[in-house]
Amino acid sequence: MNLYIKYMVSLRCKMTVKQELKKMGLHFVFVDLGMIEILEEITLEQRNQLKLNLLTYGLELLEDNRKILIDKVKNVIIEMIHYSDEFPKVNYSDYISQQLGYDYTYLSNIFSEVKGFTIQQFIIIHKIEKAKELLLYQELNLTQISQKLHYSSVSHLSNQFKKITGLTPSFYKSLKKKRTMNLEDV
């Protein structure tokens, strides 16, 4: 039996889910990407108890198939952008489709209908978040960051960065230097 849990891919979340399943005496095959596969059928009472237990950790047991699919799309994108060292060799739509085994148009329509924005917009937002992280915490220049995040050019990255944050990447990076200098003055 497959159950779906809404959480960001993290070791802490996986460990929490595994601990809760063990406490309830449930046997699982795997816990990954917001999905758990349990060996046995669970009763409605067990399902409700698991739902309550997970809620205390801020995790949500999903029961709506559309929400489940959207969370799977989001998890694939988040893992691809934030947790992979390399971006896929195919375009994003093909990658997402391959990972989930659904036609991209179908995924895109459901995502847009439920979330109110497109998968592409979600990807851009996460790429900009990753760019912000790289600007602040790594010694990469803008050219290296644009290459790492598969932008066609530095200007393309800069334009999207400014559109999302309201700031240029250079100004954003300078904010860190200003904060560091202010902390040193204290």
Residue pairs with C-beta under 8 A, 6 or more apart in sequence:
1 37
1 38
1 39
1 40
1 41
1 42
2 35
2 36
2 37
2 38
3 35
3 36
3 37
3 38
3 42
3 47
3 50
3 61
4 34
4 35
4 36
4 61
4 62
4 68
4 71
4 72
5 17
5 34
5 35
5 36
5 54
5 59
5 60
5 61
5 62
6 34
6 59
6 60
6 61
6 62
6 67
6 71
7 13
7 17
7 34
7 59
7 60
8 75
8 78
9 32
9 33
9 34
9 75
9 78
9 79
9 83
13 57
13 59
14 31
14 32
16 54
16 57
16 59
17 31
17 36
17 54
17 59
18 28
18 31
20 50
20 53
20 54
20 57
21 27
21 28
21 31
21 36
21 38
21 50
23 53
24 46
24 49
24 50
24 53
26 38
26 39
26 40
26 42
26 46
26 50
27 38
27 39
27 40
28 36
28 37
28 38
28 39
29 37
29 38
29 39
30 36
30 37
33 72
33 75
33 76
33 79
34 62
34 71
34 72
34 75
35 72
42 50
47 61
50 61
51 61
54 60
54 61
55 61
62 68
62 71
66 110
66 114
67 114
69 100
69 102
69 107
69 110
70 110
70 111
70 114
70 115
72 100
73 96
73 100
73 107
73 111
73 119
73 122
74 122
76 95
76 96
76 99
76 100
77 92
77 96
77 119
77 122
77 123
77 126
78 126
80 87
80 88
80 92
80 95
81 87
81 123
81 126
81 127
81 129
81 130
81 149
82 126
82 129
82 130
87 149
87 150
88 94
88 95
90 98
92 119
92 120
92 123
93 104
93 108
93 119
94 104
96 104
96 107
96 119
97 103
97 104
97 107
100 107
107 119
108 118
108 119
111 118
111 119
111 122
112 118
112 119
115 122
124 160
124 164
125 164
127 149
127 151
127 160
128 160
128 161
128 164
128 165
130 149
131 145
131 149
131 157
131 161
131 169
132 165
132 172
134 140
134 145
134 148
134 149
135 142
135 145
135 169
135 172
135 173
135 176
136 172
136 173
136 176
140 148
142 154
142 157
142 158
142 169
142 170
143 154
145 157
145 169
146 153
146 154
146 156
146 157
149 157
151 157
151 160
157 169
158 168
158 169
161 167
161 168
161 169
161 172
162 168
162 169
165 172
167 175
